[in-house]
Amino acid sequence: MTRSLSTRSAIGVIGTGAMGLGVVQSLVRAGFPVRSRDIRPEAQSAAAAAGAVVCATPAQLARQCSIVILLVVDAPQVERVLFGEAGAAAQLKHGSVVIVSSTVAPASMAALKPRLSNLDVRLIDAPVSGGPRRAADATMTMMISGDPDTIEECKPIFHAISAKRFILGSEPGDAAAYKILNNQLAAVNLAAGAEAITVALARGLDPQRLLEVVNASSGGSWIVADRMARALAGDHATHAASKILSKDVGLAVDAASALGVDVPLARAARERFAAALAAGYAEADDCELLRFCCELNSVRWPRGA
């Protein structure tokens, strides 16, 4: 059945942390009325300052919106905000759309579809990538799967919050599979980059010069260029907590294992992140993996960083 949504009605955003706040800012800038919800008072305040009307519960938000974007941390949080106490799902009008932009396992997304369909609510799988800065300036990337007609209806929203959009299938879970592979590569690259800079420091090389060489050569990657530069500049603000990428590479390893595929590099990255979390780096930015590698190897941290 073809439906039509008013994409100028209020858009709900649940989870206004690192990425969600940027999505709120982009939607407001594009002229959408926005409702928001987060369990943390500081995140609620930031969303209000960006122009959103904050709601006390996911249920209250759902009663005011026909499109709800979830940018929570993981599948248990998706479950809680949709189906937990004062959850959104039961309060959504028939024909509404839930857009899950969190990074979760493909199987979790696939299992969510029939539960929402029973409530006559549609589901779009749309994880995002690019970090808080790209979320804030609407230049992040979206990986999207779901019913083609529903995707078409939501295009104004997708265009308001992202610069690159990839339609990757007709079923929820298709986009999630692409996203966890992207984050598998991000985690492996970041772990390898932190190791390389640690070796450079142990050797007495200039780590900034190494980054210049690598970024202009075959060893470069976006995440190494971004994260190692921030680590060496002494930027200790948490833009992307280490626990998030640790969770994501774990999802990738589990998904590969379910297919019978061995991924030793991803497993090594998962182990390195797990060790960093155990050492107290869970809430630290993932660029701090470099500091952890230096500590692990008794390598002197560069002055000023």
N, C-alpha and C positions, 0 to 999 in steps of 0.2 A: 504494500500500500504506500503510495507516494504521499508524503506529508510536507508541510512547509512550516519552518520556524521563523519567528521574528528575531533576527539576529541583532536588532537594536533594543530588544528587551534586556533586562538585567542578566549579566553573565556571572555565574558563581565561581569563585576560586577557593578551593579548600586546600590549605597548605601554602602559607605565604612566607616561606623561608627563603633560602638562597635563590632558587629559581622562581618560586611562586610570586615573590614580591615583584620581580622583573616583569612577569606576565601581567600582574595587576597594573603596573605602571604603563605597559604598552597598550593594554586595553583602554585604560582611561585616556591616554594620549590620542587613541583612535576614535574617541567619542562614545565608547560603550559605558553604560552604567554598570558598575561592578559591585557585587556583594562578596564578602570574604569571611573566612573562618580559619583560625589556627588555635591550637591549644596553648600557645605561649603568648602572654600579654604583650611582650615586646614586638612580636610579629603582628599581632592585631593592631598595635599602635602604628607600626610602620605602614601597614596597608591603609589605615585611615588617613595617615599623612599623605599617602599617594593618591587619595581620592576615592577609595572604596568605602562602602557602608559596611561596617563589620557586623557579624551576626553572632549570637550567643551559642548556637549549636549548628551542626550540619543540617538538622531538620528545619530550623528556622530559615536558613539560607535556601534550602530546596523549595520551600513554599513560595519563594519570590523569583525563582529562576527556571527557565526551560532548558538551559544549557549549563552544565556544571563541569568544571575542569578540576581534576585531582592532581595535586603536585605534592603528595605526601611521600614518606621515605620508602615504604615497602608494602608488600602484599598484606601483612597483618594490619597496617594502618588503613589501607584501602578497605579491607573488611570492616574495620571499626567505624570509619566515617560513613560508610554506606549502610551497614546492617546492624551496627551496635546500638547502644542506648542513644536515643535522640539522633539516629542515623538519617541520612538524606534519602535513601532509596524509597522508603514507603511514603515520603511526602512529595515526591516528584509527580507532576502532572503526566497524564498519559501522553505518549509521544515525545517526552523529553529526551535529552541526550546527555549521557555521561561520557566525558572525554578523560581517559586515564593517561596522564602524561608522566606518571611515575615509572621508574625502571623496575619491572617485576618479571617473573618467569613467564614464558609463553603459555605454559599450562595453566597458570593462575588466571591469565586473561581469557583463555578459552573457556574456563570453568565459570567465569563471571557472566558471560553472555546469556545463558539460559535463565539464570537467576533474575537478571534485569528484564529479560524478555517476558517473564511471567508477570512482571509489573507493568508491561507495555512501555518499558524504557529502553532506548537504544544505546548501544555501546560503541565507542570509537577508541581504538588502541593507538595512542599517539605520543610515544616517549619523545623526549627532547634532549638536545645536546648542545654544548657550547659554553656553559658556565653562566654565573650570575650577570656578568657584564653584557654578554650577548642576549641574555633574557631581557635585561633592562633596556637595551637599545633595539630590541626586536630583530636581531640578526642571527638568532640561534637557528638550529636545524631541527626539523620535525620529521619523524618517521611515522607514517600513518597507514592504518589498515582498518577495514570495516565495510559496511554497506556503502556502495558507491553513491547512492542518492543522498544518504546522510552526510557523507564527506562533502559532497557538492554544497549542501545547505550550510555547512559549517565553514566553508572557504573564507568568508569575510573575517572570521575569527582567526583562522590559521594565518591569513595574510597579515593580520594586525600584530601578531606576536612572533613571527618568524620570517627569515629571509629565504631559507631553502626548505622545500617540502618534497618528500618522496612518498608517493602512494605505492604501497608495498604488498597489497593483497586485499582480499575481500573479507577476511575473517580476523577478529580480535585474536592476538597471539602472533600473527605474521610480523607485525612491526616490532613487537617485543623481541622476537628472535634476532632481528637485525640489530636492535639496540644493544643486546647483551654481547653480541660479537664485536660491536664497536667498542664497548667498554672493556672487553677482554683485551683488545689491542691497546687501549689506553693504559690499562694497568700494567701490561707487560712492558710497554715502552717506557712508562714512568719508572718502574722498578729498574729497568736496564739503564736508564739515564742517570738515576741516582747512584747506581753502582759505578758508572763510568766517571762521573764527577768525583766520587770518593777516591777512585784510583788516581785521578789527576791530582787531587790534593795530596795524596800520599806520596806521589812522585815529585811534588813541588812545582807542578805546572800551574799556569794561570787559568782558573776555571772559566773566567769570562771569555778569554781567548779561545778556549776549547769550545764553548758554546757558539762563538762566531764561526769557527771552522765547521763544526757539525751542522749548524743551521744552513750553511752554504754548500753542504756536501751530502753524500748518500746516507749518512747516519741520522739526519735530522728528522724530527717529527713535531707536530704542533704541540703536543702535550709536554714534551721535553723542553721545547723552546719557551713555552709559557711558564711551566712550573719551576724549572731550574733557575730561570732568570729571576723569578720572584723570591725563591729561596736564597739566592746569592745576594739579592738586594736587601735582605732582612725584612721582607714583608711577612709578618707573622699573623696577619688577619686571616680568619678562617673564611675563605671563599667557598671551598668545597671540602667538607670534613672527610678525613681519611676513612672513617667508618663507612662512608657511602660507596667509594670505589672498592673497598674491601668486600662489601656486600655484593656489589655488581660482578666482580670477578668470580666470587663464589657461585653466583647464579650461572655464570658461563661454564664453569667447571662441571657443575651438576647437570646442566643441559647437555653438554658433550658426553658425559658419562652415561646419561640415559640413552644416547644414540650409539653407545659402544665405541666412542672415539676417544683416544688418549690425547690429552693436551698437557704435556709436561711443562711447557713454558708458562701456561696459564696457572698450573698448579704451583709452580715456583713463585709466581707473582702473588698468588693467594697466600702462600705461606709467609712471604715477606711482609705483606700487609697485616696478616694475623699477628706476626711477631711485633710489629710496630704498635698495633692496638694494645697488645698485652703489656707493652712498655709504657703505656700512658698516652699514646698519640691518637686515640679514637676521635677526639673533638678537634684536634689540630688539623690545619689545612693539609691536603695530601702532598703539597710541595715539601712539607717537613719530613717526607720520607728520606730526603737527602741528609738531613741532620741525624735521623735515626741510623742511617747507614754509616755515617762518620762515627757516631758513638759506638756502634757495634764493632767497628774495626779500629777504635782508638786513634782515629785520624783527627788531627786538629782542625777545628771549624775555622773558616776564614774570618779574619778580623773585619768587623763592621757588618757581618751578615747575621 
